[in-house]
Amino acid sequence: MAADRIVMIRAVNVGGAKLPMARLRAIADELGATDVSTYIASGNLLCTPPGDPDRFDRSLERAIADEFGFFREAVSRTPAELRDALAAYPFGEAPHGHICFLTGEPDPDAAEEFCATDFGGGERLRVIGRDLHIDYPDGAAPTRVTPARISRGLGVTGTSRNLRTVATLIDRAGGE
């Protein structure tokens, strides 16, 4: 089974925003997606959506909000886009490397200013297209590069995945 899209739901199963993966799969199926699967309980949905992927993502957001009472962005990419983002990761074999998949491409000046900011933990940041590449030298837990700061600094929201998860999602979607 190969999936055309990898949909990453922001900030689920943390902070009280519970979204069972079985129910996420069922919602995707109800919205007409095929080849539906999930990977770990952090909102990673692999599927082939019907028609326009952006329309599917917005429908998925609405369905989750209607049923669970919280809004979370759905950020999707093709497996090839994830593969390209992983290949473009600029910080080498960073043990705590992440890619934050953004809801849109930030303004170049805002991206430059944000990436030049010293957040106090030695983080290295680079925006490439719609992706914020992050190296957390001490791990992601103690960082001050928070989703709220990313949203304010870049003008777009996103959802982060570590490099191992990105590679696994590519593989599970059909690799190639």
ROSE-4610 file (N, C-alpha, C; in Angstrom, 1 decimal, always signed):
// ROSE-4610
residu = [M/M/M/A/A/A/A/A/A/D/D/D/R/R/R/I/I/I/V/V/V/M/M/M/I/I/I/R/R/R/A/A/A/V/V/V/N/N/N/V/V/V/G/G/G/G/G/G/A/A/A/K/K/K/L/L/L/P/P/P/M/M/M/A/A/A/R/R/R/L/L/L/R/R/R/A/A/A/I/I/I/A/A/A/D/D/D/E/E/E/L/L/L/G/G/G/A/A/A/T/T/T/D/D/D/V/V/V/S/S/S/T/T/T/Y/Y/Y/I/I/I/A/A/A/S/S/S/G/G/G/N/N/N/L/L/L/L/L/L/C/C/C/T/T/T/P/P/P/P/P/P/G/G/G/D/D/D/P/P/P/D/D/D/R/R/R/F/F/F/D/D/D/R/R/R/S/S/S/L/L/L/E/E/E/R/R/R/A/A/A/I/I/I/A/A/A/D/D/D/E/E/E/F/F/F/G/G/G/F/F/F/F/F/F/R/R/R/E/E/E/A/A/A/V/V/V/S/S/S/R/R/R/T/T/T/P/P/P/A/A/A/E/E/E/L/L/L/R/R/R/D/D/D/A/A/A/L/L/L/A/A/A/A/A/A/Y/Y/Y/P/P/P/F/F/F/G/G/G/E/E/E/A/A/A/P/P/P/H/H/H/G/G/G/H/H/H/I/I/I/C/C/C/F/F/F/L/L/L/T/T/T/G/G/G/E/E/E/P/P/P/D/D/D/P/P/P/D/D/D/A/A/A/A/A/A/E/E/E/E/E/E/F/F/F/C/C/C/A/A/A/T/T/T/D/D/D/F/F/F/G/G/G/G/G/G/G/G/G/E/E/E/R/R/R/L/L/L/R/R/R/V/V/V/I/I/I/G/G/G/R/R/R/D/D/D/L/L/L/H/H/H/I/I/I/D/D/D/Y/Y/Y/P/P/P/D/D/D/G/G/G/A/A/A/A/A/A/P/P/P/T/T/T/R/R/R/V/V/V/T/T/T/P/P/P/A/A/A/R/R/R/I/I/I/S/S/S/R/R/R/G/G/G/L/L/L/G/G/G/V/V/V/T/T/T/G/G/G/T/T/T/S/S/S/R/R/R/N/N/N/L/L/L/R/R/R/T/T/T/V/V/V/A/A/A/T/T/T/L/L/L/I/I/I/D/D/D/R/R/R/A/A/A/G/G/G/G/G/G/E/E/E]
num = [1/1/1/2/2/2/3/3/3/4/4/4/5/5/5/6/6/6/7/7/7/8/8/8/9/9/9/10/10/10/11/11/11/12/12/12/13/13/13/14/14/14/15/15/15/16/16/16/17/17/17/18/18/18/19/19/19/20/20/20/21/21/21/22/22/22/23/23/23/24/24/24/25/25/25/26/26/26/27/27/27/28/28/28/29/29/29/30/30/30/31/31/31/32/32/32/33/33/33/34/34/34/35/35/35/36/36/36/37/37/37/38/38/38/39/39/39/40/40/40/41/41/41/42/42/42/43/43/43/44/44/44/45/45/45/46/46/46/47/47/47/48/48/48/49/49/49/50/50/50/51/51/51/52/52/52/53/53/53/54/54/54/55/55/55/56/56/56/57/57/57/58/58/58/59/59/59/60/60/60/61/61/61/62/62/62/63/63/63/64/64/64/65/65/65/66/66/66/67/67/67/68/68/68/69/69/69/70/70/70/71/71/71/72/72/72/73/73/73/74/74/74/75/75/75/76/76/76/77/77/77/78/78/78/79/79/79/80/80/80/81/81/81/82/82/82/83/83/83/84/84/84/85/85/85/86/86/86/87/87/87/88/88/88/89/89/89/90/90/90/91/91/91/92/92/92/93/93/93/94/94/94/95/95/95/96/96/96/97/97/97/98/98/98/99/99/99/100/100/100/101/101/101/102/102/102/103/103/103/104/104/104/105/105/105/106/106/106/107/107/107/108/108/108/109/109/109/110/110/110/111/111/111/112/112/112/113/113/113/114/114/114/115/115/115/116/116/116/117/117/117/118/118/118/119/119/119/120/120/120/121/121/121/122/122/122/123/123/123/124/124/124/125/125/125/126/126/126/127/127/127/128/128/128/129/129/129/130/130/130/131/131/131/132/132/132/133/133/133/134/134/134/135/135/135/136/136/136/137/137/137/138/138/138/139/139/139/140/140/140/141/141/141/142/142/142/143/143/143/144/144/144/145/145/145/146/146/146/147/147/147/148/148/148/149/149/149/150/150/150/151/151/151/152/152/152/153/153/153/154/154/154/155/155/155/156/156/156/157/157/157/158/158/158/159/159/159/160/160/160/161/161/161/162/162/162/163/163/163/164/164/164/165/165/165/166/166/166/167/167/167/168/168/168/169/169/169/170/170/170/171/171/171/172/172/172/173/173/173/174/174/174/175/175/175/176/176/176]
x = [+0.8/+0.0/+0.9/+0.7/+1.4/+0.5/+0.9/+0.1/+0.6/-0.3/+0.1/+0.5/-0.1/+0.2/+0.5/+1.3/+1.6/+1.1/+0.1/-0.6/-0.2/+0.4/+0.9/+0.0/-0.7/-1.6/-0.8/-0.9/-0.1/-0.6/+0.3/+0.1/-1.1/-1.1/-2.2/-1.5/-2.4/-2.0/-0.9/-0.9/-0.1/-1.0/-0.8/-1.5/-3.1/-3.5/-5.0/-5.7/-5.0/-5.7/-5.6/-6.5/-6.4/-7.1/-6.4/-6.9/-6.5/-7.4/-7.0/-6.7/-5.6/-5.2/-6.3/-6.9/-8.0/-9.1/-9.4/-10.5/-10.0/-8.7/-8.2/-8.2/-7.9/-8.0/-9.4/-10.4/-11.8/-12.3/-11.9/-12.3/-11.8/-10.5/-9.9/-10.7/-11.0/-11.8/-13.2/-13.8/-15.1/-15.1/-13.9/-13.8/-13.4/-13.3/-13.0/-11.6/-10.7/-9.3/-9.2/-8.2/-7.8/-6.4/-6.0/-4.6/-4.3/-5.2/-5.2/-4.4/-3.4/-2.7/-2.2/-1.8/-1.2/+0.2/+1.0/+2.3/+2.5/+2.7/+2.8/+1.6/+1.5/+0.3/+0.5/+1.3/+1.5/+0.9/-0.1/-0.9/-0.2/+0.3/+0.9/+0.0/-0.7/-1.6/-1.1/-1.1/-0.6/-1.9/-2.1/-3.3/-3.2/-4.2/-4.4/-5.7/-5.7/-7.0/-7.7/-9.0/-9.8/-9.7/-9.4/-9.4/-8.2/-8.6/-7.6/-7.1/-5.8/-5.2/-5.5/-5.4/-5.6/-7.1/-8.0/-9.4/-9.6/-8.9/-9.0/-8.4/-7.3/-6.6/-7.6/-8.2/-9.2/-10.4/-10.9/-12.0/-11.6/-10.4/-9.9/-9.8/-9.3/-9.2/-10.6/-11.6/-13.0/-13.6/-13.3/-13.9/-13.3/-12.0/-11.4/-11.9/-12.0/-12.6/-14.0/-14.8/-16.2/-16.4/-15.6/-15.7/-15.0/-13.8/-13.0/-13.0/-13.4/-13.5/-12.3/-11.3/-10.1/-9.6/-9.0/-8.6/-7.1/-6.7/-5.2/-5.0/-4.0/-3.6/-3.2/-3.6/-3.2/-2.2/-1.0/+0.1/+0.4/+0.2/+0.5/+1.6/+2.2/+3.2/+3.2/+3.7/+3.9/+5.1/+5.2/+6.4/+7.7/+7.6/+8.8/+9.1/+8.2/+8.5/+9.2/+8.7/+9.4/+10.8/+11.0/+12.3/+13.2/+12.7/+13.5/+13.9/+12.9/+13.2/+14.3/+14.2/+15.2/+16.5/+16.6/+17.8/+18.5/+17.6/+18.1/+18.5/+18.3/+18.6/+20.0/+20.2/+21.6/+22.6/+22.1/+23.0/+23.6/+23.7/+24.4/+23.7/+24.4/+23.9/+23.6/+22.7/+22.4/+21.5/+22.0/+21.2/+19.8/+19.6/+18.4/+17.8/+18.0/+17.5/+16.0/+15.4/+13.9/+13.7/+12.5/+12.0/+10.6/+10.4/+9.1/+8.4/+7.4/+6.7/+5.7/+5.9/+5.1/+3.8/+2.8/+1.6/+1.7/+2.8/+3.1/+4.5/+4.9/+6.3/+6.4/+7.3/+7.4/+8.1/+7.8/+8.5/+10.0/+10.8/+12.2/+12.9/+12.5/+13.1/+12.8/+11.5/+11.1/+11.9/+12.1/+12.8/+14.2/+14.9/+16.3/+16.4/+15.5/+15.6/+15.3/+14.3/+14.0/+15.2/+15.8/+16.9/+18.2/+18.3/+19.5/+19.3/+18.1/+17.8/+18.5/+19.1/+19.7/+18.7/+18.2/+17.2/+17.8/+19.2/+19.8/+20.3/+19.9/+20.2/+21.2/+21.7/+22.6/+22.0/+20.6/+19.9/+20.4/+20.4/+20.7/+19.4/+19.1/+17.8/+18.0/+17.3/+17.3/+16.0/+15.4/+14.2/+14.6/+14.0/+14.2/+12.8/+12.3/+11.0/+9.9/+9.1/+8.0/+8.5/+9.8/+10.3/+11.3/+11.1/+12.1/+12.9/+14.2/+15.1/+15.8/+15.8/+16.2/+17.2/+18.3/+19.2/+19.2/+18.7/+18.6/+19.8/+20.9/+22.1/+21.9/+21.0/+20.7/+19.3/+18.8/+17.5/+16.4/+15.2/+14.1/+13.4/+13.5/+12.7/+13.1/+14.3/+14.6/+14.6/+14.3/+14.4/+13.4/+13.7/+12.8/+12.3/+12.6/+12.1/+10.8/+9.7/+8.4/+7.5/+6.5/+5.5/+5.0/+4.7/+4.2/+5.3/+6.5/+7.6/+7.8/+7.7/+7.8/+6.7/+5.5/+4.3/+4.5/+4.8/+5.0/+6.2/+7.3/+8.5/+8.4/+7.7/+7.7/+6.3/+5.3/+4.0/+3.2/+3.7/+3.0/+3.2/+2.3/+2.4/+3.0/+3.3/+3.8/+3.8/+4.3/+4.4/+5.7/+6.4/+7.8/+7.8/+8.7/+9.0/+10.5/+11.0/+12.4/+12.8/+14.1/+14.6/+14.3/+14.3/+14.0/+12.5/+11.6/+10.2/+10.0/+10.6/+10.5/+10.9/+12.1/+12.5/+11.6/+11.0/+10.1/+8.8/+8.3/+7.1/+7.3/+8.5/+8.8/+8.8/+9.4/+9.4/+8.0/+7.2/+5.9/+4.9/+5.2/+4.4/+4.7/+5.7/+6.0/+7.5/+8.2/+9.6/+10.0/+10.3/+10.8/+11.6]
y = [-1.2/+0.0/+1.2/+2.1/+3.4/+4.5/+5.5/+6.7/+7.8/+8.7/+9.9/+11.0/+11.0/+12.2/+11.7/+12.5/+12.3/+13.6/+13.4/+14.5/+14.4/+15.5/+15.6/+16.6/+16.1/+16.9/+17.5/+18.8/+19.5/+19.3/+19.0/+19.0/+18.1/+16.9/+16.0/+15.0/+14.5/+13.6/+14.1/+15.5/+16.2/+17.3/+17.7/+18.8/+18.7/+17.4/+17.2/+17.1/+17.3/+17.2/+15.8/+14.9/+13.5/+13.2/+12.5/+12.1/+10.7/+9.7/+8.3/+8.1/+7.4/+7.1/+6.3/+5.4/+4.6/+5.5/+6.5/+7.4/+8.3/+8.7/+9.5/+8.8/+7.5/+6.7/+6.6/+6.4/+6.3/+7.6/+8.8/+10.1/+10.2/+9.9/+10.0/+9.1/+7.9/+7.0/+7.6/+8.1/+8.8/+10.0/+10.6/+11.7/+11.3/+10.0/+9.4/+9.1/+9.1/+8.8/+7.2/+6.8/+5.4/+5.2/+4.0/+3.6/+4.3/+4.3/+5.0/+4.2/+4.8/+4.2/+5.4/+5.1/+6.1/+5.5/+6.4/+6.0/+6.7/+6.0/+6.4/+7.3/+7.6/+8.4/+9.9/+10.4/+11.8/+12.5/+11.9/+12.6/+12.5/+11.3/+11.1/+10.2/+10.7/+10.0/+9.9/+8.7/+8.4/+8.0/+8.6/+8.3/+8.8/+8.4/+9.0/+9.7/+11.0/+11.8/+11.8/+12.0/+12.1/+13.6/+13.8/+15.1/+16.0/+17.2/+18.2/+18.0/+17.8/+17.5/+18.6/+19.9/+21.0/+21.0/+20.7/+20.6/+19.5/+18.3/+17.2/+17.6/+18.3/+18.8/+19.6/+20.6/+21.5/+20.7/+19.8/+18.9/+18.1/+17.6/+16.8/+17.7/+18.9/+19.8/+20.1/+20.4/+20.6/+19.4/+18.2/+17.0/+16.8/+17.0/+16.8/+17.8/+19.1/+20.2/+19.9/+19.4/+19.2/+18.0/+17.0/+15.8/+16.0/+16.5/+16.5/+17.9/+18.9/+20.2/+21.0/+20.7/+21.5/+21.6/+22.7/+22.9/+22.6/+21.8/+21.6/+21.6/+22.3/+22.3/+21.0/+20.7/+19.5/+20.0/+19.6/+20.0/+18.8/+18.8/+17.6/+17.9/+16.9/+16.9/+15.5/+15.5/+14.3/+13.5/+12.2/+11.6/+12.2/+12.6/+13.2/+14.5/+15.3/+16.6/+16.3/+15.3/+14.9/+14.4/+13.6/+13.1/+14.3/+15.3/+16.4/+17.2/+17.4/+18.2/+17.5/+16.1/+15.4/+15.5/+15.4/+15.5/+16.9/+17.9/+19.3/+19.7/+18.8/+19.1/+19.6/+20.8/+21.4/+21.2/+20.4/+20.3/+18.9/+18.2/+16.9/+15.9/+15.1/+14.0/+14.5/+15.5/+16.1/+15.1/+14.7/+13.7/+14.2/+15.5/+16.0/+16.9/+16.5/+17.3/+17.1/+18.2/+18.2/+19.0/+18.7/+19.6/+20.0/+21.3/+21.8/+22.1/+21.4/+21.5/+22.6/+23.7/+24.9/+24.9/+25.7/+25.8/+26.7/+27.4/+28.2/+28.6/+29.3/+29.8/+31.1/+31.3/+32.6/+33.6/+34.9/+36.0/+35.8/+36.0/+35.8/+36.6/+37.9/+38.7/+38.2/+37.8/+37.3/+36.0/+35.1/+33.9/+34.2/+35.1/+35.4/+36.0/+36.9/+37.4/+36.3/+35.5/+34.4/+33.5/+33.1/+32.1/+32.7/+34.0/+34.7/+34.9/+34.7/+34.9/+33.9/+34.4/+33.5/+33.2/+31.9/+31.5/+30.9/+30.9/+30.6/+29.1/+28.3/+26.9/+26.4/+27.3/+26.9/+26.3/+26.5/+26.0/+26.6/+25.7/+26.2/+26.1/+27.1/+27.2/+27.6/+27.0/+27.5/+27.2/+28.2/+28.0/+27.7/+26.6/+26.2/+26.0/+26.9/+26.8/+26.9/+25.8/+25.7/+25.0/+24.8/+23.9/+24.7/+24.6/+25.1/+24.0/+24.0/+22.9/+23.4/+22.5/+22.8/+21.8/+22.2/+21.4/+21.8/+20.9/+21.2/+20.5/+21.2/+20.4/+19.7/+20.3/+19.6/+18.9/+18.7/+18.0/+19.1/+18.7/+19.6/+20.0/+19.2/+19.5/+20.8/+21.2/+22.5/+23.7/+23.6/+24.7/+25.8/+27.0/+28.1/+28.4/+27.5/+27.6/+26.9/+27.6/+26.9/+27.2/+26.4/+26.6/+28.0/+28.6/+30.0/+31.0/+30.8/+31.7/+31.5/+30.2/+30.0/+30.7/+30.6/+31.2/+32.7/+33.3/+34.8/+35.2/+34.5/+34.9/+34.7/+33.6/+33.4/+33.7/+34.0/+34.4/+33.2/+32.0/+30.8/+29.7/+28.8/+27.8/+26.5/+25.5/+24.3/+23.2/+22.1/+20.9/+20.2/+19.9/+19.4/+17.8/+17.2/+15.8/+15.6/+14.7/+14.4/+13.7/+13.7/+13.2/+11.7/+10.9/+9.5/+9.3/+10.1/+10.0/+10.4/+11.4/+11.8/+10.7/+10.1/+9.0/+7.8/+7.5/+6.4/+6.7/+7.9/+8.3/+8.1/+8.5/+8.4/+6.9/+6.1/+4.6/+4.0/+4.4/+3.8/+4.3/+5.4/+5.9/+5.3/+4.5/+3.8/+4.1/+4.8/+5.0/+5.7/+5.0/+5.4/+6.7]
z = [+0.0/+0.0/+0.0/-1.0/-1.1/-0.8/-0.1/+0.2/-0.6/-1.1/-1.8/-1.0/+0.3/+1.2/+2.6/+3.2/+4.6/+5.3/+6.1/+6.8/+8.3/+8.7/+10.1/+10.9/+11.9/+12.7/+13.8/+14.0/+15.0/+16.4/+17.3/+18.8/+19.2/+18.8/+19.4/+20.3/+21.2/+22.3/+23.2/+23.3/+24.3/+24.8/+26.1/+26.6/+26.6/+26.7/+26.8/+25.5/+24.4/+23.1/+22.6/+23.1/+22.8/+21.4/+20.6/+19.3/+19.0/+19.3/+19.1/+17.6/+17.3/+16.0/+15.2/+15.9/+15.2/+14.7/+15.5/+15.1/+14.0/+14.0/+12.9/+11.6/+11.7/+10.5/+10.0/+10.9/+10.5/+9.9/+10.5/+10.0/+8.5/+8.3/+7.0/+6.0/+6.4/+5.6/+5.3/+6.3/+6.1/+5.1/+5.1/+4.2/+2.8/+2.6/+1.2/+0.9/+1.9/+1.7/+1.5/+0.8/+0.7/+1.2/+1.2/+1.7/+3.0/+3.9/+5.2/+6.2/+6.9/+8.0/+8.9/+10.1/+10.9/+11.4/+11.9/+12.5/+13.8/+14.8/+16.2/+16.6/+17.8/+18.3/+18.3/+17.4/+17.4/+16.2/+15.6/+14.5/+13.1/+12.8/+11.5/+10.7/+9.7/+8.9/+7.5/+7.0/+5.6/+4.9/+3.7/+2.9/+1.5/+0.7/-0.6/-0.5/-0.4/-0.3/-1.6/-1.5/-2.7/-3.2/-4.5/-5.0/-4.5/-4.2/-3.8/-2.4/-2.2/-0.9/+0.1/-0.4/+0.6/+1.1/+0.2/+0.6/+1.6/+1.4/+2.3/+3.7/+3.7/+5.0/+5.8/+5.1/+5.8/+6.3/+5.5/+6.0/+7.2/+7.2/+8.3/+9.6/+9.4/+10.5/+11.1/+10.2/+10.7/+11.4/+10.8/+11.4/+12.8/+13.0/+14.3/+15.3/+14.8/+15.7/+16.1/+15.2/+15.5/+16.5/+16.3/+17.2/+18.5/+18.5/+19.7/+20.4/+19.8/+20.4/+20.5/+19.7/+19.6/+18.1/+17.8/+16.4/+16.4/+15.4/+15.1/+13.6/+13.2/+11.8/+11.3/+10.1/+9.3/+8.3/+8.3/+7.4/+6.6/+5.2/+4.5/+3.4/+3.1/+2.0/+1.3/+0.1/-0.6/+0.0/-0.2/+0.2/-0.4/-1.7/-2.4/-1.7/-1.3/-0.6/+0.8/+1.5/+2.8/+2.5/+1.4/+1.1/+0.7/+0.0/-0.4/+0.8/+1.8/+3.0/+3.8/+3.9/+4.7/+4.0/+2.7/+2.0/+2.1/+2.3/+2.4/+3.8/+4.8/+6.2/+6.2/+6.7/+6.5/+7.7/+8.7/+9.9/+10.1/+9.0/+9.0/+9.9/+10.6/+11.4/+12.8/+12.9/+14.2/+15.0/+16.2/+16.9/+17.4/+17.5/+17.9/+16.8/+15.5/+14.4/+14.2/+13.8/+13.6/+12.3/+11.7/+10.6/+11.0/+11.0/+11.3/+9.9/+9.6/+8.3/+8.5/+7.8/+7.9/+7.1/+7.5/+6.8/+5.5/+5.4/+4.2/+4.2/+3.2/+3.1/+3.8/+4.8/+5.5/+4.6/+5.0/+4.4/+4.5/+3.5/+3.6/+4.7/+4.8/+5.8/+7.2/+7.5/+8.8/+9.0/+8.0/+8.2/+8.6/+7.9/+8.2/+9.6/+10.0/+11.4/+12.4/+12.2/+13.1/+13.3/+12.2/+12.2/+12.8/+12.8/+13.4/+14.9/+15.4/+16.9/+17.7/+18.8/+19.8/+20.9/+20.9/+21.8/+23.1/+23.2/+24.4/+24.5/+23.6/+23.7/+22.6/+21.9/+20.8/+19.6/+19.5/+18.4/+17.1/+16.0/+14.7/+13.9/+13.2/+12.5/+11.0/+10.1/+8.7/+8.1/+7.4/+6.6/+5.2/+4.7/+3.3/+2.7/+1.9/+1.4/+2.5/+2.6/+3.6/+4.8/+5.0/+6.1/+7.0/+8.3/+9.2/+9.7/+9.4/+9.9/+11.2/+12.2/+13.5/+14.0/+14.6/+15.3/+16.8/+17.6/+19.1/+19.7/+20.0/+20.5/+21.8/+22.6/+23.9/+23.9/+22.8/+22.7/+22.6/+22.2/+22.0/+23.3/+24.4/+25.6/+26.2/+26.4/+27.1/+26.2/+25.0/+24.0/+24.3/+23.9/+23.9/+22.5/+21.5/+20.2/+20.2/+20.7/+20.9/+19.6/+19.5/+18.4/+18.4/+19.6/+19.6/+19.0/+19.4/+18.9/+17.4/+17.0/+15.5/+14.8/+15.3/+14.6/+14.6/+15.7/+15.8/+14.9/+15.0/+14.2/+12.7/+12.3/+10.9/+10.2/+11.1/+10.5/+10.0/+10.2/+9.8/+10.9/+11.1/+12.1/+11.4/+12.2/+11.6/+12.7/+12.3/+13.2/+12.9/+14.0/+13.9/+14.1/+13.4/+13.5/+13.5/+14.4/+14.4/+13.1/+12.8/+11.5/+11.3/+12.4/+12.3/+11.9/+12.5/+12.2/+10.7/+10.3/+8.9/+8.0/+8.2/+7.4/+7.4/+8.6/+8.7/+8.0/+8.0/+7.3/+5.8/+5.3/+3.9/+3.5/+4.3/+4.1/+4.1/+5.1/+5.2/+4.1/+3.5/+2.5/+1.1/+1.1/-0.1/-0.6/+0.2/+0.0/-1.3/-2.2/-3.6/-3.5]
